[in-house]
Amino acid sequence: MGNNAAFTSFEASVIAVYNRGVLDKELLDALAAPYEGMDIDRGGQEGTLAKDGLDIDGVICKMYGVVLAPYPDIPKDYRDWTPEQQALNDKWVEAKYEAINKIEKQWGWG
């Protein structure tokens, strides 16, 4: 089992600094550095949103210049999804995961 509290702390720090308008890629890397080699676990993700509506992954992607496709226009309730809509969601989630995972590996996470 990973360190959920570490991710909770990282998420809160990044969102707070981003909301102040001072976060850049270098500062983001510096905030991630203390967790290098640690079993940081996204299970601690609180889902905190920045003032502009971005979550932690959105902020990370923005700082790294990663542009994800817009989220598919599908119903909010997954129970209403067709198999095609499920496939669209899965494809988008996988693309986001790959982008974030690549950055986290650069940080020495995981």
TORRO-418321 format. One line per 4 residues: number of its first residue (from 1); their letters; for each residue x, y, z of N, C-alpha, C, O. Coordinates in Angstrom, 3 decimals, padded with zeros to 6 digits. Each point is the difference from the previous one (the first is absolute). Layout:
<recs>
NUM> a> X/Y/Z/X/Y/Z/X/Y/Z/X/Y/Z; ...;
</recs>
This chain:
<recs>
1> mgnn> 000.852/-001.180/000.000/-000.852/001.180/000.000/000.894/001.238/000.000/000.961/000.093/000.764; -001.298/000.852/-001.635/000.799/001.207/-000.147/-000.337/001.067/001.021/-000.855/-000.176/000.868; 001.551/001.277/-001.001/-000.143/001.121/000.923/-001.043/000.980/-000.536/000.320/000.911/-000.763; -001.559/-001.113/001.173/-001.087/000.876/-000.431/000.177/001.419/000.531/-000.272/000.967/-000.712;
5> aaft> 000.725/-000.835/001.955/000.155/001.323/000.612/001.000/000.847/-000.771/-000.159/001.217/-000.094; 001.182/-001.848/-000.454/000.988/000.745/-000.780/-000.656/000.625/-001.230/000.259/001.157/-000.331; -001.103/-001.924/-000.336/-000.655/000.572/-001.189/-000.980/001.092/000.391/-000.107/001.012/-000.694; -000.604/-001.198/001.784/-000.933/001.029/000.470/000.743/001.308/000.243/-000.470/001.069/-000.390;
9> sfea> 001.628/-001.155/001.036/000.816/001.179/000.280/000.506/000.644/-001.284/-000.057/001.220/-000.148; 000.554/-002.035/-000.780/000.497/000.502/-001.277/-001.116/000.719/-000.756/000.194/001.111/-000.494; -001.350/-001.742/000.407/-001.134/000.586/-000.712/-000.372/001.356/000.592/-000.187/000.968/-000.738; 000.081/-000.892/002.049/-000.386/001.251/000.659/001.037/001.092/-000.250/-000.355/001.151/-000.255;
13> svia> 001.623/-001.510/000.328/001.066/000.982/-000.217/-000.017/000.534/-001.422/000.086/001.208/-000.222; -000.197/-002.113/-000.733/000.016/000.408/-001.409/-001.193/000.899/-000.315/000.163/001.045/-000.631; -001.344/-001.435/001.058/-001.195/000.800/-000.281/000.104/001.374/000.666/-000.368/001.006/-000.607; 000.860/-000.950/001.839/000.120/001.282/000.703/000.977/000.936/-000.708/-000.287/001.185/-000.168;
17> vynr> 001.426/-001.708/-000.241/001.000/000.828/-000.681/-000.517/000.418/-001.380/000.196/001.140/-000.421; -000.848/-002.057/-000.272/-000.582/000.311/-001.312/-001.033/001.113/000.127/-000.019/000.927/-000.811; -000.838/-001.014/001.823/-001.028/001.027/000.201/000.591/001.370/000.289/-000.640/001.018/-000.264; 001.844/-000.979/000.799/000.684/001.284/000.264/000.611/000.580/-001.267/000.436/001.151/-000.015;
21> gvld> -000.404/-001.947/-001.046/000.518/000.481/-001.269/001.510/-000.052/-000.130/000.572/000.665/-000.864; 000.086/-001.453/001.717/001.469/-000.028/-000.035/000.569/-001.363/-000.399/001.219/-000.167/-000.036; -002.067/-000.795/-000.260/000.488/-001.330/-000.349/000.515/-000.013/-001.436/-000.662/000.481/-000.919; 001.847/-001.035/000.751/000.533/-000.283/-001.327/000.576/-001.409/000.036/-000.017/-000.653/001.043;
25> kell> 000.519/000.189/-002.161/000.494/-001.373/-000.085/001.122/-000.249/001.004/000.035/-001.051/000.640; 000.867/001.994/-000.500/001.128/-000.179/000.922/-000.463/-000.112/001.442/000.493/-000.843/000.750; -001.442/001.692/-000.357/-000.516/-000.075/001.372/-000.794/-001.290/000.198/000.082/-000.617/001.062; -000.841/000.208/-002.060/-000.728/-001.265/000.086/000.972/-001.155/000.208/-000.228/-000.868/000.842;
29> dala> 001.315/000.862/-001.613/001.023/-001.040/000.172/000.588/000.033/001.410/000.253/-001.047/000.597; -000.039/002.240/-000.074/000.546/000.139/001.356/-000.990/-000.518/001.046/000.405/-000.608/000.991; -001.692/000.846/-001.208/-001.013/-000.505/000.936/-000.111/-001.519/-000.062/-000.351/-000.636/000.994; 000.646/000.051/-002.151/-000.062/-001.452/-000.159/001.257/-000.692/000.527/-000.052/-001.172/000.372;
33> apye> 001.170/001.879/-000.336/001.297/-000.602/000.339/000.044/-000.720/001.346/000.605/-001.070/000.072; -001.206/001.589/000.994/000.094/-000.702/001.282/-000.629/-001.400/-000.007/000.275/-000.811/000.885; -001.111/000.534/-001.878/-000.692/-001.285/-000.060/000.713/-001.000/-000.910/-000.491/-001.110/-000.206; 001.641/001.495/-000.337/000.750/-000.899/-000.876/000.371/-001.275/000.754/000.495/000.050/001.126;
37> gmdi> -000.738/-001.179/-001.760/000.332/-001.284/000.602/-000.956/-000.452/001.091/000.127/-001.106/000.527; -001.079/001.955/-000.190/-000.992/-000.333/001.019/-001.164/-000.714/-000.684/-000.240/000.203/-001.190; -000.452/-001.003/001.908/-001.156/-000.695/-000.552/-001.227/000.900/000.100/-000.987/-000.334/000.655; 001.073/001.491/-001.326/-001.116/000.955/000.013/-001.176/-000.634/-000.730/000.176/-000.620/-001.048;
41> drgg> -001.362/000.776/001.597/-001.162/-000.731/-000.499/-001.153/000.950/-000.290/-000.439/000.753/000.869; -000.042/-000.801/-002.110/-001.103/000.859/-000.419/-001.310/-000.324/000.717/-000.990/000.706/-000.188; 000.966/-001.731/000.981/-001.171/-000.287/000.822/-000.288/001.138/000.963/-001.101/000.098/000.542; 002.085/000.759/-000.329/-000.174/001.156/000.870/-000.540/001.221/-000.713/-000.126/001.066/000.603;
45> qegt> -000.191/-001.203/-001.871/-000.512/001.139/-000.758/-001.351/000.439/000.545/-000.938/-000.792/000.090; 000.855/002.066/000.271/-001.226/000.557/000.567/-000.949/000.528/-001.074/-001.198/000.148/000.245; 001.729/000.135/-001.427/-000.835/000.555/-001.065/-000.157/001.505/000.089/-000.926/000.565/-000.582; 001.819/000.087/001.304/-000.042/001.447/000.142/000.149/000.657/-001.374/000.852/-000.392/-000.798;
49> lakd> -001.684/001.385/000.539/000.071/000.720/-001.265/000.617/001.372/000.208/-000.222/000.654/001.019; 000.997/-000.238/-002.004/000.557/001.352/000.005/-001.108/000.998/-000.323/-001.099/-000.382/-000.401; 001.403/001.651/000.582/-000.994/001.047/-000.260/-000.553/-000.067/-001.419/-001.158/000.346/-000.236; 001.985/-000.790/-000.708/-000.441/-000.062/-001.391/-000.645/-001.341/-000.362/-000.315/-000.249/-001.163;
53> gldi> 000.121/-000.618/002.176/-000.690/-001.263/-000.213/000.892/-001.185/-000.308/-000.491/-001.121/-000.128; 001.797/001.344/000.006/000.910/-001.115/-000.273/000.217/-000.833/001.257/000.069/000.530/001.109; 000.038/-001.847/-001.300/000.411/-000.860/001.105/001.526/-000.136/-000.052/000.652/000.616/-000.843; -000.096/-001.414/001.732/001.458/-000.134/000.078/000.586/-000.457/-001.335/001.046/000.500/-000.415;
57> dgvi> -001.692/-001.427/-000.253/000.510/-000.472/-001.284/-000.054/001.093/-001.054/000.912/000.128/-000.816; -001.969/000.653/000.833/-000.105/001.123/-000.931/001.093/001.023/000.217/000.556/000.535/-000.959; -000.242/-000.258/002.223/001.066/000.948/000.326/001.349/-000.552/-000.459/000.790/000.717/-000.614; -000.529/-001.984/000.909/001.260/-000.612/-000.416/000.142/000.057/-001.511/001.048/000.393/-000.512;
61> ckmy> -002.086/-000.779/-000.200/000.053/000.038/-001.467/000.245/001.421/-000.503/000.794/000.209/-000.917; -001.467/000.752/001.510/000.168/001.392/-000.419/001.444/000.463/000.198/000.575/000.647/-000.875; 000.001/-000.977/002.017/001.372/000.428/000.279/001.004/-000.665/-000.941/001.041/000.579/-000.313; -001.349/-001.768/-000.127/000.895/-000.740/-000.906/-000.352/000.206/-001.472/000.640/-000.581/-000.876;
65> gvvl> -001.641/001.393/000.602/-000.383/000.264/-001.380/-000.674/-001.167/-000.693/-000.021/-000.074/-001.228; -000.528/-000.836/002.015/-000.707/-001.159/-000.555/-001.448/000.408/-000.254/-000.699/000.448/000.909; 000.266/-000.607/-002.140/-001.369/000.341/-000.356/-000.767/-001.294/-000.250/000.275/-000.741/-000.944; -001.236/000.497/001.810/-000.855/-001.178/-000.165/-001.215/000.364/-000.839/-000.440/001.150/-000.009;
69> apyp> -000.083/-002.117/-000.679/-001.254/000.208/-000.720/-001.085/000.349/001.016/000.075/-000.430/001.151; -001.069/001.192/-001.554/-001.107/000.278/000.925/-000.673/-001.302/000.420/-000.041/-000.972/-000.755; -000.479/000.976/001.966/-000.722/-001.177/000.477/-001.190/-000.245/-000.920/-000.663/000.953/-000.410; 000.383/-002.198/000.080/-001.110/-000.303/-000.914/-001.340/000.521/000.520/-000.242/000.060/001.205;
73> dipk> -000.597/000.305/-002.131/-001.346/000.476/000.334/-000.903/-001.214/000.219/-000.689/-000.468/-000.907; 000.720/-000.019/002.143/-000.787/-001.172/000.370/-000.744/000.309/001.295/000.384/000.916/000.727; -001.443/-001.667/-000.431/-000.747/000.264/001.236/000.905/-000.080/001.237/000.951/-000.781/000.040; -001.264/001.592/000.949/000.781/000.000/001.238/-000.125/-001.319/000.752/000.963/-000.464/000.612;
77> dyrd> -002.129/-000.128/-000.656/-000.245/-001.251/000.722/000.445/-001.180/-000.866/-000.608/-000.289/-001.030; 001.668/-000.383/001.456/000.553/-001.103/-000.787/-001.015/-001.126/-000.223/000.146/-000.783/-000.938; -001.149/000.697/001.773/-001.008/-001.054/-000.165/-000.852/000.214/-001.251/-000.679/-000.916/-000.465; 000.723/002.138/-000.071/-000.761/000.318/-001.208/000.825/-000.156/-001.276/-000.515/000.217/-001.097;
81> wtpe> 001.782/-000.588/001.228/000.877/-000.076/-001.164/-000.313/-001.204/-000.884/-000.347/-001.084/000.469; 000.486/001.325/-001.748/-000.042/-001.092/-000.975/001.401/-000.624/-000.035/000.945/000.588/000.525; -000.803/-001.746/-001.122/001.353/-000.572/-000.136/000.964/000.939/-000.743/001.188/000.045/000.317; -001.692/000.693/-001.289/000.847/000.941/-000.734/000.460/001.145/000.903/001.148/000.437/-000.078;
85> qqal> -002.049/000.043/000.931/000.359/001.070/000.934/000.994/-000.500/001.040/000.910/000.732/000.386; -001.071/-001.960/000.067/000.968/-000.595/000.929/001.372/-000.055/-000.654/001.008/000.300/000.640; -000.966/-000.682/-001.910/001.269/-000.078/-000.723/000.636/001.383/-000.146/001.217/000.135/000.128; -002.026/000.887/-000.392/000.526/001.373/-000.092/000.589/000.440/001.333/001.084/000.582/000.045;
89> ndkw> -001.799/-000.861/001.036/000.501/000.344/001.329/001.312/-000.724/000.280/000.968/000.611/000.452; -000.940/-001.905/-000.718/001.198/-000.794/000.279/001.203/000.510/-000.792/001.113/000.056/000.523; -001.336/000.313/-001.770/001.090/000.513/-000.839/000.535/001.312/000.563/001.213/000.207/000.040; -002.111/000.684/000.397/000.420/001.285/000.561/000.756/-000.197/001.317/001.045/000.612/000.222;
93> veak> -001.579/-001.464/000.640/000.649/-000.266/001.290/001.392/-000.598/-000.223/000.943/000.364/000.702; -000.806/-001.254/-001.648/001.292/-000.618/-000.295/001.006/001.032/-000.506/001.165/-000.029/000.397; -001.596/000.932/-001.259/000.891/001.045/-000.513/000.467/000.912/001.136/001.171/000.375/000.060; -002.084/-000.025/000.830/000.362/000.846/001.149/000.966/-000.751/000.913/000.998/000.564/000.449;
97> yeai> -001.289/-001.826/-000.177/000.866/-000.810/000.854/001.417/-000.067/-000.586/000.979/000.171/000.726; -000.873/-000.415/-002.008/001.317/-000.113/-000.627/000.779/001.305/000.103/001.200/-000.016/000.276; -001.869/001.142/-000.494/000.667/001.302/000.093/000.490/000.267/001.422/001.143/000.413/000.194; -001.991/-000.643/000.789/000.368/000.250/001.397/001.070/-000.991/000.460/000.942/000.385/000.693;
101> nkie> -001.079/-001.638/-001.068/000.959/-001.026/000.402/001.400/000.333/-000.522/000.988/-000.198/000.706; -000.905/000.693/-001.916/001.292/000.382/-000.583/000.664/001.102/000.831/001.203/-000.050/000.257; -001.981/001.029/000.156/000.528/001.092/000.824/000.417/-000.524/001.374/001.078/000.335/000.491; -001.919/-001.149/000.124/000.323/-000.535/001.326/001.259/-000.862/-000.053/000.770/-000.010/000.961;
105> kqwg> -000.546/-000.695/-002.032/001.235/-000.785/-000.124/001.218/000.911/-000.077/001.065/-000.340/000.516; -001.218/001.502/-001.159/001.096/000.973/-000.024/000.334/000.490/001.409/001.144/000.346/000.296; -002.152/-000.322/000.559/000.196/000.417/001.382/000.574/-001.107/000.876/000.347/000.241/001.156; -000.245/-001.455/-001.700/000.487/-001.124/000.791/-001.077/-000.626/000.856/000.291/-000.656/001.000;
109> wg> -001.541/000.859/-001.395/-001.126/-000.591/000.718/-000.317/-001.353/-000.598/000.224/-000.244/-001.186; -000.752/-000.635/002.029/-000.488/-001.300/-000.473/001.062/-000.903/-000.338/-000.259/-001.130/-000.412;
</recs>
